Amino acid sequence: MKKKGLIILCAVLALLAAGGGVGYSFLPHPLNYPIRSLAPVAEQPAMTVTEETEDSVTLRKTAPGDVKVLYFTDSHLDGKNATSKDAVGNMVLAIQKERPDLVLFCGDNVTSGMNRKRCRQLARIFEQLNVFWGGTLGNHEGDNGWSITRDEMTEIFAASDRCVMRKGPADIDGNGNYVIHLLNAEGTHVQSVFCLDTFDEVTDEQRQRYGMTEEDSEYDGAHENQVAWYAQKAEALKAVYGDGYRSVMLLHIPLPEYRAAVDGGAPFLYGAKNEGICCTGYDNGLFRAIKDAGVTQAVYCGHDHNNSFGVEYEGIILSYLETSGYGSYGLHKKGYPEEEWLQGYSVMEIAEDGSYAFREETYYRMNREMNK
């Protein structure tokens, strides 16, 4: 009898443990951060919306000076542990320190399941800070069975007062295909940012269509109708802004040309390659479209947390953004000392003539400097 009772007790404890694990995995897990206490970076936003369509937003700077864009990528805000709070806290500190005109996220932003509340919390952070923001989705948005869809996520973000993200044209694939036009205080165009959805993994139909083998990367990229949209949009914008029209591109999964550039021996402009390049698994023609259009100077991506380099390939800069989160893999989980961690952010300071300076900062360096 005692033995039977012990077996029953062990079974009950095992069920409770399993139930607790499942419950922990699928509870909403909001961001554990004091959002309501956030003070605005400025009483008035540094930018104002002057025009918007289904696939574009135009922002004009409210005071003279360079336009500053701050980038985060792979923040992986799953809310399950202290890493999300650390990531949010560091992002807020970076925004308060840099005082950007615009903040852009480069995918894998709010991940895991039951994430509707976290998406709304992220939007509220920028409402509190009074800063415009936007960006793209990554391969881990919506990949959890308990996650809201990519459509829902885009709608939540786009409905926020300070968010410039748009789903994009209904007749092309993806969520977040749009362009942000940045104007200086005089109303002169200085730079645009094309945002494109790169989805998650290729389908069996894509593998057959592109003749992909098992050795090819499983990661997806911009689809043909998105590439056509970019090409048409670039031509139309040249007609509006003239031959001096300039832009950069933001997408989560790197193009195959990132790998081709490194394999071909292109020298690094900055940073280092610390892992393999998990690029799009097929040639979608986007790089050729970029070269043909002649208006996009650089492509910026995330996805590979340990890569932080930039190279020039056939006249186009191909660059990684500094990874920003702690919830997924990275050097921080491999025993590296904190001063070697890559978590941080990237900054683009755009001058009146459209040229820009690009730099990468780590949270360690930022926190060390702020606590001197």
C-alpha positions in Angstrom: 0.0 0.0 0.0 2.8 2.3 0.9 4.5 1.6 -2.4 1.4 2.2 -4.3 0.8 5.5 -2.5 4.4 6.6 -3.3 3.9 5.7 -7.0 0.7 7.8 -7.1 2.4 10.7 -5.3 5.3 10.6 -7.8 2.9 10.6 -10.7 0.9 13.6 -9.3 4.2 15.5 -8.8 5.3 14.7 -12.3 2.0 15.9 -13.8 2.2 19.1 -11.7 5.8 19.7 -12.9 4.8 19.1 -16.5 1.7 21.3 -16.2 3.8 24.0 -14.6 6.3 23.8 -17.5 3.6 24.0 -20.1 1.9 26.8 -18.3 5.1 28.8 -18.0 5.7 28.3 -21.7 2.3 29.6 -22.8 1.4 32.3 -20.2 1.3 35.8 -21.6 4.6 36.9 -19.9 4.3 40.7 -20.2 7.5 42.8 -20.3 8.5 43.3 -16.7 9.4 47.0 -17.1 8.0 50.2 -15.5 6.6 51.7 -18.7 4.4 54.2 -17.1 7.3 55.9 -15.3 9.1 56.6 -18.6 9.7 60.4 -19.2 9.5 61.6 -22.8 12.8 62.2 -24.6 11.4 65.6 -25.6 8.1 67.3 -25.1 7.6 67.4 -28.9 8.7 64.6 -31.3 11.8 65.3 -33.3 9.9 64.4 -36.5 6.5 65.1 -37.9 4.5 63.1 -40.4 3.9 65.1 -43.5 2.5 62.5 -45.8 1.5 58.8 -45.7 0.1 56.2 -48.1 -0.4 52.4 -47.9 3.3 51.8 -48.6 5.1 55.0 -47.5 5.5 57.5 -44.7 7.3 60.9 -45.0 8.9 62.3 -41.9 10.1 65.9 -41.6 12.6 67.0 -39.0 11.2 69.7 -36.7 14.5 71.5 -36.0 17.7 72.0 -38.0 20.4 69.4 -37.9 21.3 65.9 -39.0 18.7 63.2 -39.0 19.6 60.5 -36.6 18.2 56.9 -36.9 18.8 54.3 -34.2 18.5 50.6 -35.1 17.8 47.6 -32.9 17.7 44.0 -34.1 16.9 40.5 -32.7 15.7 41.9 -29.4 13.8 38.6 -28.9 11.4 40.1 -26.3 9.8 36.8 -25.1 9.1 38.2 -21.6 10.0 34.9 -19.9 12.9 35.9 -17.9 15.2 38.8 -16.9 16.8 38.9 -20.3 13.7 40.8 -21.8 13.8 43.3 -19.0 17.5 43.8 -19.5 17.0 44.3 -23.3 14.2 46.8 -22.8 16.1 48.7 -20.2 19.2 48.9 -22.4 17.2 50.0 -25.4 15.5 52.7 -23.4 18.9 53.9 -22.1 20.2 54.0 -25.6 17.3 56.1 -26.8 17.6 58.5 -23.9 21.3 58.8 -24.6 21.2 59.1 -28.4 17.9 61.1 -28.6 17.2 59.8 -32.1 14.7 61.2 -34.6 13.6 57.7 -35.5 14.0 54.2 -34.1 13.9 51.1 -36.4 13.7 47.4 -35.5 15.1 44.8 -37.9 13.1 41.7 -37.0 12.8 39.1 -34.3 11.5 41.8 -32.1 8.6 40.4 -30.0 8.9 36.6 -30.1 7.5 33.4 -28.5 3.8 32.7 -27.8 1.1 34.7 -26.2 2.8 38.0 -27.3 -0.2 40.3 -28.0 0.3 42.2 -24.8 4.1 42.5 -25.3 3.5 44.0 -28.7 1.2 46.6 -27.2 3.7 47.2 -24.4 6.5 47.9 -27.0 4.2 50.4 -28.7 3.4 52.1 -25.4 7.2 52.5 -24.7 7.5 54.7 -27.7 4.3 56.6 -26.9 5.8 57.3 -23.5 9.2 58.3 -24.9 7.5 60.4 -27.6 9.8 59.0 -30.4 8.8 57.7 -33.9 9.6 54.1 -34.6 9.0 51.3 -37.1 10.9 48.5 -38.8 10.5 45.0 -40.2 9.6 41.5 -38.9 12.0 38.6 -38.6 11.7 34.9 -39.1 10.6 34.3 -35.5 7.6 36.6 -35.4 4.6 34.3 -35.6 6.5 31.0 -35.7 5.1 29.9 -32.3 1.8 28.2 -32.4 0.5 30.4 -29.5 1.8 33.7 -31.1 -0.4 36.2 -32.8 -0.1 36.3 -36.6 2.3 38.5 -38.5 -0.8 40.4 -39.8 -2.0 41.0 -36.3 1.4 42.1 -35.1 1.7 44.6 -38.0 -1.8 46.0 -37.3 -1.0 46.5 -33.6 2.2 48.3 -34.3 0.8 50.4 -37.2 -2.1 51.6 -35.0 0.3 53.2 -32.5 0.5 57.0 -32.6 4.3 57.0 -33.0 4.7 54.0 -35.3 5.4 54.4 -39.0 5.3 50.7 -39.9 2.9 49.9 -42.7 1.7 46.5 -44.0 2.3 47.6 -47.5 0.4 46.9 -50.7 -2.2 44.2 -50.5 -1.3 42.7 -53.8 2.3 41.7 -52.8 3.5 39.1 -50.3 4.4 39.8 -46.7 3.9 42.3 -43.9 5.9 45.5 -43.7 6.8 46.3 -47.3 7.0 50.1 -47.2 9.4 53.0 -47.5 10.2 55.8 -45.0 11.2 59.2 -46.5 13.3 61.4 -44.3 13.3 65.2 -44.8 15.3 67.8 -43.1 13.8 70.8 -41.3 13.7 72.7 -44.6 11.7 70.0 -46.2 14.5 68.7 -48.4 14.8 64.9 -48.9 17.9 63.5 -47.3 17.4 59.7 -47.3 14.8 56.9 -47.5 14.7 53.6 -45.8 13.1 50.7 -47.8 11.7 48.0 -45.4 11.0 44.5 -46.8 9.6 41.4 -45.2 11.9 38.3 -45.6 9.5 35.8 -43.9 10.9 32.7 -42.2 11.6 29.4 -44.1 11.2 28.4 -47.7 8.3 26.1 -48.7 8.5 22.9 -50.6 7.0 24.7 -53.6 9.8 27.3 -53.5 12.4 24.5 -53.3 11.0 22.9 -56.4 10.6 26.2 -58.3 14.2 27.3 -57.6 15.7 23.9 -57.9 17.1 24.0 -54.4 19.0 21.1 -52.9 19.2 19.9 -49.3 22.5 21.8 -48.9 20.8 25.1 -49.7 19.8 27.4 -46.7 16.2 26.9 -45.5 15.7 30.6 -45.0 13.4 32.6 -47.1 13.8 36.1 -48.5 11.9 38.8 -50.3 9.6 37.3 -53.0 9.5 38.2 -56.7 6.5 40.5 -56.4 8.3 42.4 -53.6 11.4 42.8 -55.7 9.2 44.1 -58.5 7.5 46.5 -56.1 10.9 47.8 -55.0 12.1 48.3 -58.6 8.9 50.2 -59.6 9.0 52.3 -56.4 12.6 53.2 -56.9 12.0 54.4 -60.4 9.0 56.4 -59.4 10.8 58.1 -56.5 13.7 59.1 -58.8 11.2 60.9 -60.9 9.9 62.7 -57.8 13.2 63.5 -56.0 15.6 63.6 -59.0 18.8 61.9 -59.8 20.2 62.6 -56.3 17.6 60.4 -54.7 19.2 58.1 -52.0 18.1 55.2 -49.9 19.1 52.3 -47.7 17.3 49.0 -47.3 16.3 47.2 -44.1 15.5 43.4 -44.1 16.0 40.7 -41.5 17.5 37.8 -43.4 20.7 38.6 -45.3 21.0 38.4 -49.0 23.1 35.6 -50.6 25.5 38.3 -51.7 26.6 38.7 -48.1 28.1 35.2 -48.3 29.4 35.7 -51.8 31.2 38.9 -50.7 32.9 37.2 -47.8 33.8 34.0 -49.8 35.2 36.3 -52.5 37.5 37.9 -50.1 35.9 41.4 -49.8 37.6 43.3 -47.0 35.6 44.1 -43.9 34.8 47.8 -43.6 34.2 47.2 -39.9 33.2 44.5 -37.5 33.9 40.8 -37.6 32.4 37.5 -38.8 31.8 35.3 -35.8 29.5 32.7 -37.3 28.2 31.3 -40.6 26.1 33.6 -42.8 22.5 32.2 -42.7 21.3 34.0 -45.8 18.3 33.6 -48.1 18.4 30.1 -49.7 17.8 31.2 -53.3 18.5 34.0 -55.7 15.4 36.2 -55.6 16.9 38.9 -57.8 16.8 41.6 -55.2 20.5 42.5 -55.3 20.3 42.8 -59.1 17.3 45.1 -58.7 19.2 47.2 -56.2 22.1 47.6 -58.6 19.8 48.4 -61.6 17.9 51.0 -59.6 21.0 52.8 -58.6 19.4 54.5 -55.6 20.2 52.2 -52.7 23.6 52.6 -51.2 23.5 50.0 -48.5 21.5 47.0 -47.2 21.2 46.4 -43.4 20.1 43.1 -41.8 20.0 41.2 -38.5 19.3 37.4 -38.0 22.9 36.2 -37.4 23.5 37.4 -33.8 27.2 36.9 -33.7 28.0 38.7 -37.0 28.6 42.5 -36.8 30.5 43.3 -40.0 30.0 45.4 -43.1 31.5 44.8 -46.6 31.3 46.6 -50.0 30.2 44.3 -52.8 29.8 45.5 -56.4 29.4 49.0 -55.1 26.8 48.2 -52.5 27.5 48.1 -48.7 26.1 44.9 -47.1 26.1 45.2 -43.4 24.8 43.6 -40.2 23.2 45.6 -37.4 24.4 45.2 -33.9 22.2 42.5 -32.2 20.2 43.9 -29.3 18.7 41.0 -27.2 19.7 38.4 -24.7 16.9 35.9 -25.1 18.4 33.8 -27.9 21.9 32.5 -28.7 24.9 34.8 -28.7 28.4 35.3 -27.3 26.8 36.1 -23.9 25.8 32.4 -23.7 29.2 31.0 -24.6 31.2 32.2 -21.6 32.7 35.3 -23.3 33.4 38.2 -20.9 30.8 40.9 -20.9 33.1 43.4 -22.6 33.1 41.1 -25.6 29.4 40.7 -25.9 27.9 42.1 -29.1 24.5 43.3 -27.7 23.9 46.9 -28.5 22.5 49.1 -31.3 23.5 50.9 -34.5 23.3 54.6 -35.4 23.0 56.3 -38.7 23.5 60.1 -38.7 22.3 61.5 -42.0 23.7 64.9 -43.2 21.9 67.6 -45.2 23.4 66.3 -48.4 22.1 62.7 -47.9 25.5 61.2 -46.9 25.6 59.4 -43.6 27.9 58.1 -40.9 27.2 54.6 -39.5 28.5 53.3 -36.2 27.8 50.4 -33.8 27.6 50.7 -30.1 27.5 47.9 -27.4 25.5 48.2 -24.2 28.6 47.4 -22.2 30.4 50.4 -23.7 27.4 52.6 -23.2 26.8 51.6 -19.6 30.5 51.8 -18.8 30.7 55.4 -20.2 27.4 56.4 -18.5 28.6 55.2 -15.1 32.1 56.8 -15.2 
